Amino acid sequence: MLSSIYQRAHKIKVSDFVLLDELGRLGSIREAARSFRTTPAQVSRRLKVIEKAFGYRIFERGVKGLTLTGHGSELMKSVVAINGELHKVIGARKRERLEVDRPIGLASTSFLTTYAIIPVLQEMMIQFPHIRSYIQAFNPDDLIYGGVKGAFHIALHPGAMDWPRSWQSSLIGFTRWGLFVREGHPLIKSTKNIDEVPFVYPLLWDGGKLVVQNDNCPLPVNMRNSYVGTQTAEQAMHLVQQSNLAGYLPELMMRGPPKKAVEIRMPSWPSFEQPVYLSVRTDSVANGYFNALESHLKKLLKIIA
């Protein structure tokens, strides 16, 4: 049987042996497609090409899935042996470069996408030049729905979420909030009259009305001089950098150039740190890629592995 396979080797690809092995193990074109992050139609078309190369049907298609034909059962013994040799050669990268691979989808909130995912993406591109990716920004309430529907494969999000069993989630770090003002701001010299300092604060249009949001500041909105309302943290940051407004903002935003804001330490104020979690659909991302991404994000979010 092996000699017969080698005679046809020029007509099939290395990844075809892995695909046959997976089809035999799962007994389902749909499940195999999910394993390789492709569509059932693509798997079905490739299987037909493989069967044509061998000159016989390898699987019978039925309502309950795939079953091996007589020829298919004999072939599968050799496929298993060949895959065993392939595993020795390609090791942990056995699925990372299959031609049926699709880009890896990375999703997060708009804030974490800008200040966490994008900063580490360049390192990932250097480390894994053959793996393509795409970025999606979601409202936190929509992340689980988007993940279940296949919009992405990895999610970075504030706080724990109740993901389904096919997803794995872990705490990887924290984002810390602080009080920031522009360089040269009077508050740098003295915080005595902080209740008189004009603040930027979060304000959203929700349900047909304007709603003041919580920015996690120890000094509540109604106890400070709340002067300008904004919809996003990015808008608040630019106002702080270019005016006399103070803002309670994530420290992550102020890293790197241009550094136009100064953090004011208030000894009487408790520190606020928001936990950040990384979640992955375990059957759709190679371990090497995910582990590297997790490591880069942990360094950025300052948590010891």
Secondary structure, 3 states (H helix, E strand, C coil): CHHHHHHCHHHCCHHHHHHHHHHHHHCCHHHHHHHCCCCHHHHHHHHHHHHHHHCCCCEEEECCEEEECHHHHHHHHHHHHHHHHHHHHHHHHCCCCCCCCCCEEEEECHHHHHHHHHHHHHHHHHHCCCCCEEEEECCHHHHHHHHHCCCCCEEEEECCCCCCCCEEEEEEEEEEEEEEEECCCHHHCCCCCHHHCEEEEEEEEECCEEEECCCCCCCCHHHCEEEEEECCHHHHHHHHHHCCCEEEEEHHHHCCCCCCEEEECCCCCCCEEEEEEEEEECCCCCHHHHHHHHHHHHHHCCCCC
